[in-house]
Amino acid sequence: MSLAHLTQLARLAEESATALETAVSHYVALVKQTLVGDGKLLFAGNGGSAAHAQHIAAEYVVRYRLDGRRAAPALALTVDTSVLTAAANDLGFEQVFARQVGALATPADLLVLISTSGNSPNLLCAAETARARGVRTAALLGGSGGRLRELVDLAVVVPSSDAAHVQEIQLAIDHLVCGMCEGLLGA
């Protein structure tokens, strides 16, 4: 049995901690600004990134580490099967998140898009809709960041093209940010 995956992940985590310090600090600031300003955190992604979106939204709504704090308004745009399938059927799959951003997001909110490639058409459309509505955006990306990198207010780009490692670091970043922000939610 080889533990190379873990060794490589450890190296990437260390590299990411250095390379992404400024971007992650900006991400923390955006989340804090959203929570203090009574905005919502909206998360979206496909596949494993959809699971990440649901996971991190639950951490904000229920709790991450602090017991007794109030719930934070967070929502994964990946969970409403009726909306997702209606939008995909009637408007096309590229509109499944954009339609929800158009219906639910306000300028007080933060839309967080999660992707290893940064080129998913439905995330690109969501970013464009958010921009048109004045909604702030952040993206957790990998590799070059893809086209999404240029469409968001803040891109946090994990310096790897290995999708599994990128996803692992992205979730670690979101756990870090959540932990740094949940103190704002008091008791």
N, CA, C and O of each residue as an XYZ file, in Angstrom:
748
protein
N       0.843     -1.179      0.000
C       0.000      0.000      0.000
C       0.894      1.250      0.000
O       1.842      1.352      0.779
N       0.576      2.178     -0.874
C       1.338      3.414     -0.960
C       0.533      4.562     -0.352
O      -0.667      4.697     -0.593
N       1.198      5.357      0.417
C       0.562      6.531      1.005
C       0.969      7.796      0.259
O       0.914      8.891      0.820
N       1.374      7.655     -0.995
C       1.835      8.795     -1.794
C       0.767      9.875     -1.898
O       1.086     11.064     -1.893
N      -0.492      9.476     -1.992
C      -1.581     10.460     -2.082
C      -1.524     11.417     -0.894
O      -1.646     12.631     -1.060
N      -1.340     10.868      0.295
C      -1.295     11.707      1.490
C      -0.056     12.584      1.519
O      -0.124     13.739      1.939
N       1.060     12.057      1.084
C       2.290     12.839      1.036
C       2.156     13.991      0.051
O       2.547     15.120      0.346
N       1.602     13.698     -1.120
C       1.390     14.746     -2.125
C       0.392     15.791     -1.623
O       0.574     16.987     -1.851
N      -0.664     15.336     -0.938
C      -1.654     16.265     -0.390
C      -1.020     17.170      0.660
O      -1.294     18.369      0.698
N      -0.181     16.603      1.502
C       0.496     17.402      2.526
C       1.361     18.490      1.886
O       1.373     19.634      2.340
N       2.084     18.118      0.826
C       2.904     19.109      0.114
C       2.037     20.221     -0.488
O       2.371     21.403     -0.403
N       0.913     19.814     -1.100
C       0.019     20.807     -1.704
C      -0.603     21.693     -0.628
O      -0.762     22.896     -0.840
N      -0.950     21.130      0.503
C      -1.524     21.926      1.592
C      -0.528     22.991      2.046
O      -0.898     24.143      2.272
N       0.727     22.598      2.175
C       1.760     23.546      2.586
C       1.964     24.632      1.523
O       2.065     25.817      1.841
N       2.021     24.209      0.268
C       2.175     25.173     -0.832
C       0.982     26.123     -0.885
O       1.154     27.326     -1.079
N      -0.227     25.587     -0.713
C      -1.447     26.397     -0.758
C      -1.501     27.394      0.389
O      -1.948     28.527      0.214
N      -1.042     26.967      1.567
C      -1.053     27.865      2.724
C      -0.234     29.123      2.447
O      -0.603     30.218      2.872
N       0.863     28.963      1.743
C       1.710     30.107      1.399
C       1.139     30.888      0.217
O       1.000     32.110      0.277
N       0.813     30.174     -0.851
C       0.392     30.830     -2.096
C      -0.969     31.519     -1.978
O      -1.219     32.513     -2.660
N      -1.844     31.004     -1.126
C      -3.223     31.496     -1.088
C      -3.542     32.361      0.127
O      -4.702     32.701      0.358
N      -2.531     32.717      0.899
C      -2.786     33.470      2.135
C      -3.590     34.746      1.890
O      -4.565     35.002      2.598
N      -3.204     35.534      0.917
C      -3.910     36.785      0.641
C      -5.322     36.526      0.130
O      -6.272     37.163      0.584
N      -5.466     35.603     -0.804
C      -6.795     35.298     -1.362
C      -7.731     34.764     -0.281
O      -8.899     35.147     -0.229
N      -7.230     33.889      0.573
C      -8.082     33.344      1.639
C      -8.459     34.440      2.636
O      -9.583     34.452      3.137
N      -7.547     35.347      2.926
C      -7.868     36.483      3.805
C      -8.986     37.332      3.210
O      -9.876     37.787      3.930
N      -8.941     37.545      1.903
C     -10.009     38.300      1.232
C     -11.327     37.528      1.282
O     -12.391     38.125      1.449
N     -11.261     36.211      1.138
C     -12.447     35.363      1.211
C     -13.070     35.462      2.604
O     -14.287     35.599      2.729
N     -12.251     35.395      3.643
C     -12.749     35.557      5.014
C     -13.454     36.901      5.145
O     -14.541     36.978      5.718
N     -12.846     37.959      4.620
C     -13.443     39.295      4.713
C     -14.795     39.361      4.009
O     -15.730     39.978      4.518
N     -14.904     38.723      2.833
C     -16.184     38.715      2.116
C     -17.262     37.977      2.900
O     -18.404     38.433      2.971
N     -16.905     36.845      3.486
C     -17.885     36.079      4.275
C     -18.299     36.879      5.503
O     -19.487     36.961      5.815
N     -17.337     37.467      6.203
C     -17.665     38.279      7.384
C     -18.576     39.443      7.000
O     -19.569     39.707      7.678
N     -18.240     40.133      5.918
C     -19.051     41.259      5.451
C     -20.476     40.799      5.154
O     -21.437     41.503      5.464
N     -20.608     39.636      4.563
C     -21.926     39.096      4.233
C     -22.720     38.787      5.498
O     -23.889     39.156      5.609
N     -22.091     38.118      6.438
C     -22.790     37.732      7.670
C     -23.159     38.946      8.520
O     -24.256     39.002      9.075
N     -22.255     39.912      8.626
C     -22.525     41.118      9.399
C     -23.595     41.975      8.708
O     -24.378     42.652      9.374
N     -23.622     41.941      7.380
C     -24.578     42.731      6.616
C     -25.901     42.050      6.376
O     -26.671     42.480      5.516
N     -26.185     40.989      7.124
C     -27.445     40.246      7.003
C     -27.662     39.656      5.615
O     -28.798     39.527      5.159
N     -26.578     39.302      4.953
C     -26.681     38.635      3.664
C     -26.656     37.123      3.823
O     -26.460     36.595      4.917
N     -26.858     36.447      2.710
C     -26.832     34.987      2.660
C     -25.581     34.522      1.932
O     -25.047     35.215      1.066
N     -25.128     33.331      2.307
C     -24.059     32.658      1.585
C     -24.712     31.624      0.684
O     -25.425     30.743      1.163
N     -24.473     31.726     -0.613
C     -25.029     30.801     -1.592
C     -23.878     30.026     -2.217
O     -22.922     30.624     -2.711
N     -23.964     28.701     -2.200
C     -22.897     27.846     -2.710
C     -23.399     27.020     -3.884
O     -24.545     26.570     -3.883
N     -22.538     26.817     -4.895
C     -22.909     25.984     -6.041
C     -21.677     25.304     -6.609
O     -20.571     25.842     -6.570
N     -21.896     24.107     -7.138
C     -20.851     23.337     -7.792
C     -21.465     22.094     -8.407
O     -22.643     21.812     -8.189
N     -20.699     21.367     -9.154
C     -21.155     20.141     -9.822
C     -20.408     18.932     -9.271
O     -19.243     19.044     -8.890
N     -21.074     17.776     -9.226
C     -20.419     16.539     -8.801
C     -19.906     16.635     -7.382
O     -20.659     16.956     -6.463
N     -18.604     16.353     -7.196
C     -18.003     16.454     -5.876
C     -18.103     17.864     -5.317
O     -18.213     18.047     -4.105
N     -18.065     18.856     -6.189
C     -18.198     20.244     -5.746
C     -19.626     20.549     -5.280
O     -19.829     21.433     -4.447
N     -20.613     19.823     -5.813
C     -21.989     19.952     -5.315
C     -22.068     19.418     -3.895
O     -22.713     20.013     -3.033
N     -21.402     18.285     -3.657
C     -21.364     17.731     -2.302
C     -20.662     18.700     -1.356
O     -21.094     18.872     -0.216
N     -19.599     19.325     -1.807
C     -18.876     20.338     -1.022
C     -19.818     21.493     -0.694
O     -19.868     21.944      0.451
N     -20.564     21.974     -1.685
C     -21.497     23.088     -1.473
C     -22.499     22.744     -0.373
O     -22.765     23.564      0.506
N     -23.046     21.547     -0.420
C     -24.016     21.120      0.577
C     -23.353     20.969      1.949
O     -23.916     21.375      2.966
N     -22.174     20.393      1.969
C     -21.436     20.187      3.213
C     -21.167     21.517      3.912
O     -21.453     21.668      5.100
N     -20.616     22.479      3.171
C     -20.219     23.732      3.827
C     -21.437     24.574      4.186
O     -21.408     25.279      5.194
N     -22.498     24.524      3.401
C     -23.723     25.239      3.785
C     -24.248     24.696      5.110
O     -24.700     25.464      5.959
N     -24.192     23.383      5.292
C     -24.633     22.772      6.553
C     -23.779     23.241      7.721
O     -24.301     23.462      8.813
N     -22.473     23.398      7.511
C     -21.594     23.875      8.586
C     -22.026     25.264      9.061
O     -22.017     25.540     10.260
N     -22.403     26.136      8.126
C     -22.842     27.484      8.499
C     -24.217     27.467      9.165
O     -24.426     28.147     10.170
N     -25.141     26.706      8.620
C     -26.503     26.696      9.167
C     -26.553     26.004     10.528
O     -27.171     26.524     11.457
N     -25.924     24.859     10.658
C     -26.031     24.063     11.887
C     -24.937     24.470     12.868
O     -25.219     25.121     13.874
N     -23.720     24.101     12.592
C     -22.555     24.531     13.361
C     -21.324     23.900     12.744
O     -21.393     22.840     12.122
N     -20.209     24.560     12.925
C     -18.926     23.970     12.538
C     -18.233     23.501     13.822
O     -18.120     22.301     14.070
N     -17.780     24.438     14.616
C     -17.122     24.067     15.876
C     -17.804     24.650     17.095
O     -17.738     24.055     18.171
N     -18.454     25.790     16.967
C     -19.020     26.468     18.124
C     -20.439     26.005     18.406
O     -21.322     26.105     17.553
N     -20.646     25.500     19.607
C     -22.001     25.162     20.054
C     -22.697     26.430     20.526
O     -22.048     27.364     20.996
N     -24.014     26.457     20.401
C     -24.802     27.546     20.956
C     -24.806     28.828     20.154
O     -25.361     29.826     20.613
N     -24.222     28.840     18.997
C     -24.256     30.063     18.186
C     -25.486     30.040     17.289
O     -26.075     28.990     17.034
N     -25.862     31.242     16.812
C     -27.039     31.300     15.941
C     -26.713     30.708     14.570
O     -25.549     30.620     14.178
N     -27.730     30.317     13.872
C     -27.564     29.775     12.526
C     -27.189     30.898     11.561
O     -27.686     32.019     11.669
N     -26.318     30.582     10.630
C     -25.956     31.534      9.580
C     -26.791     31.217      8.342
O     -27.035     30.049      8.040
N     -27.225     32.241      7.631
C     -28.007     32.016      6.414
C     -27.120     31.541      5.267
O     -26.412     32.333      4.644
N     -27.168     30.255      5.003
C     -26.359     29.650      3.939
C     -27.204     28.625      3.211
O     -28.021     27.931      3.817
N     -27.002     28.536      1.917
C     -27.820     27.663      1.090
C     -26.986     27.090     -0.043
O     -26.252     27.814     -0.715
N     -27.106     25.784     -0.249
C     -26.491     25.148     -1.416
C     -27.525     25.150     -2.533
O     -28.636     24.652     -2.352
N     -27.177     25.695     -3.663
C     -28.097     25.765     -4.805
C     -28.198     24.430     -5.528
O     -28.749     24.352     -6.625
N     -27.671     23.392     -4.917
C     -27.633     22.059     -5.519
C     -28.692     21.121     -4.956
O     -28.753     19.963     -5.367
N     -29.526     21.582     -4.030
C     -30.348     20.645     -3.258
C     -31.813     20.562     -3.672
O     -32.480     19.591     -3.315
N     -32.331     21.516     -4.392
C     -33.752     21.509     -4.732
C     -33.952     20.787     -6.068
O     -33.809     21.381     -7.137
N     -34.285     19.501     -5.987
C     -34.377     18.698     -7.215
C     -35.474     19.191     -8.149
O     -35.333     19.085     -9.368
N     -36.546     19.719     -7.613
C     -37.615     20.225     -8.485
C     -37.147     21.433     -9.285
O     -37.388     21.517    -10.489
N     -36.478     22.369     -8.614
C     -35.955     23.541     -9.318
C     -34.871     23.130    -10.301
O     -34.870     23.584    -11.445
N     -33.946     22.275     -9.871
C     -32.850     21.851    -10.745
C     -33.361     21.158    -12.004
O     -32.912     21.455    -13.111
N     -34.305     20.231    -11.826
C     -34.775     19.481    -12.992
C     -35.688     20.318    -13.877
O     -35.671     20.164    -15.098
N     -36.485     21.202    -13.281
C     -37.328     22.084    -14.092
C     -36.464     23.043    -14.913
O     -36.697     23.239    -16.105
N     -35.464     23.637    -14.257
C     -34.585     24.566    -14.976
C     -33.808     23.844    -16.071
O     -33.681     24.351    -17.185
N     -33.293     22.667    -15.754
C     -32.539     21.902    -16.758
C     -33.425     21.537    -17.936
O     -33.005     21.647    -19.088
N     -34.642     21.105    -17.657
C     -35.560     20.687    -18.713
C     -36.063     21.866    -19.540
O     -36.090     21.806    -20.769
N     -36.457     22.925    -18.865
C     -37.106     24.045    -19.551
C     -36.140     25.085    -20.098
O     -36.423     25.722    -21.112
N     -34.996     25.261    -19.431
C     -34.078     26.335    -19.804
C     -32.713     25.843    -20.267
O     -31.978     26.579    -20.925
N     -32.370     24.607    -19.930
C     -31.059     24.052    -20.239
C     -30.210     23.976    -18.985
O     -30.311     24.830    -18.105
N     -29.366     22.944    -18.904
C     -28.590     22.708    -17.689
C     -27.680     23.878    -17.335
O     -27.363     24.089    -16.165
N     -27.259     24.635    -18.340
C     -26.381     25.770    -18.036
C     -27.081     26.843    -17.209
O     -26.418     27.729    -16.670
N     -28.408     26.782    -17.097
C     -29.162     27.793    -16.348
C     -29.588     27.361    -14.942
O     -30.237     28.139    -14.243
N     -29.240     26.139    -14.505
C     -29.774     25.634    -13.231
C     -29.376     26.488    -12.036
O     -30.168     26.621    -11.103
N     -28.189     27.070    -12.026
C     -27.777     27.917    -10.906
C     -28.113     29.381    -11.176
O     -28.496     30.105    -10.258
N     -27.974     29.822    -12.416
C     -28.272     31.209    -12.752
C     -29.724     31.555    -12.434
O     -30.014     32.643    -11.938
N     -30.623     30.635    -12.717
C     -32.042     30.887    -12.439
C     -32.276     31.096    -10.946
O     -33.046     31.970    -10.547
N     -31.605     30.285    -10.123
C     -31.740     30.426     -8.672
C     -31.088     31.719     -8.171
O     -31.622     32.372     -7.274
N     -29.949     32.088     -8.739
C     -29.311     33.356     -8.380
C     -30.258     34.502     -8.713
O     -30.404     35.440     -7.930
N     -30.901     34.424     -9.875
C     -31.854     35.460    -10.261
C     -33.041     35.554     -9.321
O     -33.573     36.642     -9.101
N     -33.460     34.434     -8.769
C     -34.623     34.414     -7.884
C     -34.287     34.720     -6.432
O     -35.101     35.316     -5.728
N     -33.104     34.326     -5.971
C     -32.824     34.343     -4.535
C     -31.767     35.344     -4.083
O     -31.808     35.795     -2.938
N     -30.834     35.699     -4.938
C     -29.679     36.485     -4.512
C     -29.950     37.980     -4.536
O     -30.650     38.490     -5.410
N     -29.375     38.674     -3.549
C     -29.438     40.130     -3.466
C     -28.012     40.670     -3.362
O     -27.079     39.899     -3.137
N     -27.831     41.978     -3.522
C     -26.485     42.543     -3.390
C     -25.852     42.354     -2.002
O     -24.640     42.517     -1.860
N     -26.636     42.017     -0.994
C     -26.078     41.752      0.335
C     -25.448     40.360      0.428
O     -24.728     40.066      1.382
N     -25.716     39.515     -0.552
C     -25.313     38.114     -0.508
C     -23.931     37.890     -1.118
O     -23.360     38.771     -1.761
N     -23.416     36.684     -0.894
C     -22.168     36.250     -1.518
C     -22.422     34.903     -2.177
O     -22.837     33.951     -1.516
N     -22.174     34.826     -3.468
C     -22.267     33.579     -4.223
C     -20.880     32.967     -4.304
O     -19.940     33.591     -4.796
N     -20.759     31.721     -3.809
C     -19.488     31.010     -3.838
C     -19.610     29.851     -4.820
O     -20.429     28.952     -4.628
N     -18.802     29.873     -5.861
C     -18.818     28.858     -6.904
C     -17.601     27.964     -6.736
O     -16.484     28.450     -6.565
N     -17.821     26.656     -6.786
C     -16.769     25.690     -6.506
C     -16.563     24.825     -7.746
O     -17.502     24.202     -8.242
N     -15.322     24.794     -8.241
C     -15.036     24.049     -9.466
C     -13.557     23.702     -9.526
O     -12.712     24.506     -9.134
N     -13.244     22.513    -10.012
C     -11.831     22.181    -10.204
C     -11.300     22.786    -11.499
O     -10.117     23.115    -11.585
N     -12.161     22.937    -12.510
C     -11.701     23.438    -13.808
C     -11.965     24.924    -14.016
O     -11.189     25.609    -14.682
N     -13.054     25.420    -13.452
C     -13.446     26.804    -13.689
C     -14.093     27.021    -15.037
O     -14.200     28.160    -15.493
N     -14.527     25.951    -15.687
C     -15.105     26.082    -17.023
C     -16.512     25.504    -17.159
O     -16.999     25.352    -18.280
N     -17.168     25.183    -16.070
C     -18.520     24.611    -16.145
C     -19.501     25.678    -16.620
O     -19.614     26.734    -15.998
N     -20.214     25.411    -17.717
C     -21.131     26.422    -18.252
C     -22.168     26.914    -17.241
O     -22.512     28.096    -17.246
N     -22.672     26.035    -16.377
C     -23.693     26.487    -15.432
C     -23.102     27.413    -14.365
O     -23.806     28.287    -13.859
N     -21.842     27.240    -14.017
C     -21.212     28.155    -13.064
C     -20.865     29.486    -13.723
O     -20.971     30.539    -13.095
N     -20.452     29.437    -14.985
C     -20.183     30.672    -15.724
C     -21.449     31.515    -15.843
O     -21.409     32.732    -15.656
N     -22.565     30.872    -16.153
C     -23.844     31.591    -16.256
C     -24.273     32.155    -14.907
O     -24.799     33.265    -14.836
N     -24.051     31.397    -13.838
C     -24.395     31.881    -12.499
C     -23.577     33.126    -12.154
O     -24.108     34.084    -11.592
N     -22.281     33.110    -12.492
C     -21.428     34.265    -12.223
C     -21.897     35.487    -13.007
O     -21.919     36.598    -12.478
N     -22.266     35.282    -14.254
C     -22.748     36.396    -15.078
C     -24.053     36.961    -14.537
O     -24.239     38.178    -14.521
N     -24.954     36.098    -14.096
C     -26.221     36.552    -13.512
C     -25.961     37.320    -12.230
O     -26.573     38.361    -11.992
N     -25.058     36.813    -11.403
C     -24.722     37.503    -10.156
C     -24.169     38.892    -10.448
O     -24.561     39.868     -9.809
N     -23.271     38.976    -11.401
C     -22.687     40.279    -11.748
C     -23.777     41.255    -12.205
O     -23.768     42.422    -11.814
N     -24.705     40.783    -13.024
C     -25.783     41.642    -13.517
C     -26.698     42.114    -12.385
O     -27.290     43.190    -12.480
N     -26.820     41.334    -11.330
C     -27.680     41.678    -10.194
C     -26.929     42.400     -9.072
O     -27.533     42.763     -8.063
N     -25.619     42.613     -9.235
C     -24.830     43.279     -8.208
C     -24.514     42.403     -7.013
O     -24.281     42.906     -5.914
N     -24.503     41.087     -7.220
C     -24.197     40.129     -6.157
C     -22.692     39.848     -6.162
O     -22.112     39.574     -7.213
N     -22.075     39.917     -5.008
C     -20.646     39.632     -4.905
C     -20.396     38.140     -5.130
O     -21.235     37.299     -4.805
N     -19.228     37.830     -5.692
C     -18.919     36.441     -6.036
C     -17.499     36.072     -5.632
O     -16.576     36.885     -5.681
N     -17.362     34.817     -5.232
C     -16.054     34.224     -4.981
C     -16.071     32.851     -5.622
O     -17.132     32.247     -5.778
N     -14.907     32.358     -5.992
C     -14.817     31.016     -6.562
C     -13.620     30.299     -5.977
O     -12.536     30.865     -5.836
N     -13.841     29.036     -5.640
C     -12.763     28.130     -5.260
C     -12.469     27.295     -6.498
O     -13.329     26.556     -6.976
N     -11.243     27.415     -7.017
C     -10.905     26.829     -8.305
C      -9.600     26.042     -8.204
O      -8.930     26.054     -7.172
N      -9.255     25.362     -9.288
C      -7.989     24.654     -9.380
C      -7.328     24.941    -10.709
O      -7.907     25.608    -11.566
N      -6.116     24.438    -10.884
C      -5.395     24.594    -12.144
C      -5.173     26.050    -12.491
O      -4.626     26.811    -11.692
N      -5.596     26.440    -13.684
C      -5.457     27.827    -14.131
C      -6.611     28.702    -13.654
O      -6.551     29.926    -13.770
N      -7.649     28.087    -13.123
C      -8.840     28.828    -12.709
C      -9.890     28.906    -13.797
O     -11.027     29.299    -13.538
N      -9.519     28.536    -15.012
C     -10.468     28.533    -16.124
C     -11.075     29.896    -16.386
O     -10.576     30.916    -15.911
N     -12.151     29.900    -17.141
C     -12.837     31.151    -17.510
C     -13.519     31.800    -16.309
O     -13.713     33.016    -16.277
N     -13.880     30.983    -15.328
C     -14.576     31.515    -14.152
C     -13.708     32.504    -13.375
O     -14.218     33.441    -12.759
N     -12.415     32.290    -13.409
C     -11.481     33.153    -12.675
C     -11.703     34.626    -12.995
O     -11.615     35.477    -12.109
N     -11.986     34.925    -14.241
C     -12.153     36.318    -14.673
C     -13.563     36.859    -14.452
O     -13.788     38.060    -14.596
N     -14.507     35.999    -14.109
C     -15.903     36.425    -13.959
C     -16.311     36.693    -12.518
O     -17.421     37.164    -12.269
N     -15.426     36.398    -11.558
C     -15.788     36.557    -10.152
C     -14.989     37.689     -9.514
O     -13.949     38.107    -10.024
N     -15.504     38.174     -8.382
C     -14.812     39.228     -7.651
C     -13.531     38.711     -6.997
O     -12.539     39.432     -6.897
N     -13.566     37.456     -6.553
C     -12.404     36.864     -5.901
C     -12.255     35.417     -6.341
O     -13.190     34.625     -6.224
N     -11.092     35.077     -6.841
C     -10.777     33.699     -7.215
C      -9.701     33.169     -6.277
O      -8.633     33.766     -6.139
N      -9.995     32.041     -5.635
C      -9.027     31.337     -4.795
C      -8.648     30.093     -5.592
O      -9.418     29.135     -5.655
N      -7.470     30.107     -6.197
C      -7.080     29.073     -7.146
C      -6.015     28.168     -6.519
O      -4.872     28.577     -6.319
N      -6.412     26.943     -6.218
C      -5.494     25.960     -5.649
C      -4.447     25.625     -6.721
O      -4.805     25.307     -7.855
N      -3.161     25.694     -6.367
C      -2.103     25.497     -7.364
C      -1.853     24.018     -7.705
O      -0.786     23.473     -7.422
N      -2.847     23.395     -8.309
C      -2.734     21.999     -8.738
C      -3.795     21.726     -9.790
O      -4.841     22.375     -9.810
N      -3.524     20.769    -10.663
C      -4.539     20.338    -11.629
C      -5.049     18.938    -11.296
O      -5.836     18.373    -12.056
N      -4.615     18.374    -10.175
C      -5.107     17.076     -9.711
C      -6.462     17.305     -9.037
O      -6.525     17.857     -7.938
N      -7.550     16.879     -9.698
C      -8.900     17.200     -9.226
C      -9.147     16.748     -7.791
O      -9.754     17.484     -7.013
N      -8.692     15.563     -7.429
C      -8.923     15.065     -6.068
C      -8.232     15.952     -5.038
O      -8.827     16.307     -4.021
N      -6.986     16.305     -5.300
C      -6.251     17.158     -4.368
C      -6.856     18.555     -4.312
O      -6.951     19.151     -3.239
N      -7.261     19.071     -5.453
C      -7.889     20.393     -5.472
C      -9.135     20.378     -4.591
O      -9.327     21.283     -3.778
N      -9.976     19.372     -4.742
C     -11.200     19.299     -3.944
C     -10.890     19.192     -2.458
O     -11.576     19.803     -1.639
N      -9.872     18.429     -2.102
C      -9.511     18.284     -0.685
C      -9.043     19.614     -0.103
O      -9.408     19.959      1.021
N      -8.251     20.355     -0.846
C      -7.770     21.655     -0.371
C      -8.916     22.667     -0.341
O      -9.000     23.471      0.587
N      -9.791     22.638     -1.335
C     -10.934     23.559     -1.338
C     -11.785     23.381     -0.086
O     -12.183     24.368      0.533
N     -12.070     22.139      0.294
C     -12.875     21.909      1.491
C     -12.125     22.368      2.739
O     -12.729     22.934      3.649
N     -10.828     22.131      2.788
C     -10.033     22.605      3.926
C     -10.094     24.132      4.016
O     -10.205     24.684      5.111
N     -10.023     24.807      2.884
C     -10.125     26.275      2.872
C     -11.487     26.699      3.403
O     -11.566     27.601      4.236
N     -12.558     26.067      2.937
C     -13.884     26.455      3.411
C     -14.063     26.162      4.899
O     -14.738     26.924      5.591
N     -13.482     25.087      5.403
C     -13.532     24.830      6.844
C     -12.780     25.920      7.602
O     -13.250     26.396      8.635
N     -11.632     26.310      7.099
C     -10.852     27.384      7.715
C     -11.662     28.672      7.770
O     -11.739     29.316      8.817
N     -12.262     29.047      6.652
C     -13.039     30.286      6.582
C     -14.235     30.225      7.524
O     -14.505     31.181      8.251
N     -14.942     29.116      7.511
C     -16.092     28.963      8.397
C     -15.658     29.102      9.860
O     -16.315     29.789     10.642
N     -14.566     28.457     10.221
C     -14.073     28.545     11.591
C     -13.687     29.963     11.977
O     -13.871     30.367     13.125
N     -13.153     30.721     11.028
C     -12.753     32.099     11.311
C     -13.953     33.041     11.388
O     -13.856     34.123     11.966
N     -15.065     32.640     10.818
C     -16.239     33.523     10.740
C     -17.352     33.178     11.723
O     -18.173     34.037     12.043
N     -17.396     31.943     12.206
C     -18.561     31.595     13.010
C     -18.602     32.290     14.358
O     -19.658     32.333     14.988
N     -17.483     32.837     14.819
C     -17.502     33.626     16.054
C     -18.387     34.865     15.953
O     -18.862     35.379     16.965
N     -18.605     35.343     14.724
C     -19.496     36.492     14.514
C     -20.947     36.162     14.845
O     -21.768     37.062     15.021
N     -21.261     34.869     14.930
C     -22.651     34.446     15.091
C     -23.074     34.375     16.542
O     -24.226     34.049     16.831
N     -22.162     34.677     17.472
C     -22.500     34.775     18.875
C     -23.215     33.565     19.423
O     -23.086     32.448     18.922
N     -23.973     33.825     20.469
C     -24.732     32.741     21.113
C     -26.213     32.925     20.864
O     -27.021     32.117     21.323
